[in-house]
């Protein structure tokens, strides 16, 4: 799945993890993202995403396209909203 979304990684701007957090926070009604962390560096990485600029519309459109294509996996795409 990370390979399908690797276009979100921007050197000097944000990591793939930070882009994922931004993507989640951009949805209306979402005010917090909970994650699992096994090292302080993981937490420090995502903290930077909370005040970052929104992802560009072109990136959001590509994420939607990858989502609808089921991230390149066989089978039906996941249900909207993670359910």
C-alpha positions as semicolon CSV with decimal commas, in nm:
position;residue;x (nm);y (nm);z (nm)
1;X;0,000;0,000;0,000
2;X;0,285;0,239;0,081
3;X;0,425;0,190;-0,270
4;X;0,092;0,293;-0,425
5;X;0,098;0,614;-0,222
6;X;0,469;0,692;-0,255
7;X;0,388;0,995;-0,474
8;X;0,277;1,168;-0,152
9;X;0,634;1,175;-0,021
10;X;0,791;1,517;-0,083
11;X;1,159;1,565;0,003
12;X;1,205;1,861;0,232
13;X;0,830;1,912;0,267
14;X;0,675;1,606;0,431
15;X;0,712;1,233;0,474
16;X;0,458;0,975;0,363
17;X;0,345;0,942;0,726
18;X;0,295;1,317;0,758
19;X;0,101;1,323;0,430
20;X;-0,124;1,044;0,558
21;X;-0,197;1,241;0,876
22;X;-0,270;1,554;0,670
23;X;-0,504;1,352;0,446
24;X;-0,701;1,232;0,748
25;X;-0,714;1,576;0,910
26;X;-0,846;1,732;0,587
27;X;-1,176;1,546;0,618
28;X;-1,461;1,750;0,758
29;X;-1,545;1,652;1,113
30;X;-1,202;1,506;1,189
31;X;-1,023;1,695;1,463
32;X;-0,778;1,435;1,593
33;X;-0,584;1,137;1,464
34;X;-0,475;0,859;1,698
35;X;-0,179;0,645;1,604
36;X;0,036;0,378;1,753
37;X;0,392;0,475;1,832
38;X;0,683;0,260;1,937
39;X;0,942;0,538;1,946
40;X;0,948;0,906;2,037
41;X;1,070;0,984;1,684
42;X;0,739;0,849;1,543
43;X;0,542;1,091;1,757
44;X;0,776;1,379;1,671
45;X;0,728;1,305;1,300
46;X;0,350;1,329;1,305
47;X;0,335;1,631;1,535
48;X;0,481;1,832;1,247
49;X;0,182;1,738;1,029
50;X;-0,081;1,896;1,255
51;X;-0,001;2,256;1,158
52;X;0,105;2,187;0,799
53;X;-0,067;2,321;0,491
54;X;-0,341;2,104;0,336
55;X;-0,238;1,860;0,065
56;X;-0,270;2,002;-0,286
57;X;-0,589;1,922;-0,478
58;X;-0,386;1,724;-0,734
59;X;-0,250;1,498;-0,458
60;X;-0,596;1,449;-0,310
61;X;-0,727;1,350;-0,655
62;X;-0,446;1,096;-0,696
63;X;-0,517;0,949;-0,352
64;X;-0,883;0,912;-0,450
65;X;-0,781;0,738;-0,774
66;X;-0,551;0,496;-0,589
67;X;-0,826;0,431;-0,331
68;X;-1,081;0,352;-0,602
69;X;-0,830;0,117;-0,767
70;X;-0,798;-0,067;-0,431
71;X;-0,432;0,034;-0,394
72;X;-0,340;-0,205;-0,676
73;X;-0,469;-0,514;-0,493
74;X;-0,713;-0,764;-0,642
75;X;-1,065;-0,768;-0,506
76;X;-1,323;-0,504;-0,429
77;X;-1,210;-0,163;-0,305
78;X;-1,243;-0,091;0,066
79;X;-1,566;0,068;0,184
80;X;-1,562;0,445;0,218
81;X;-1,501;0,552;0,574
82;X;-1,288;0,247;0,651
83;X;-1,587;0,018;0,719
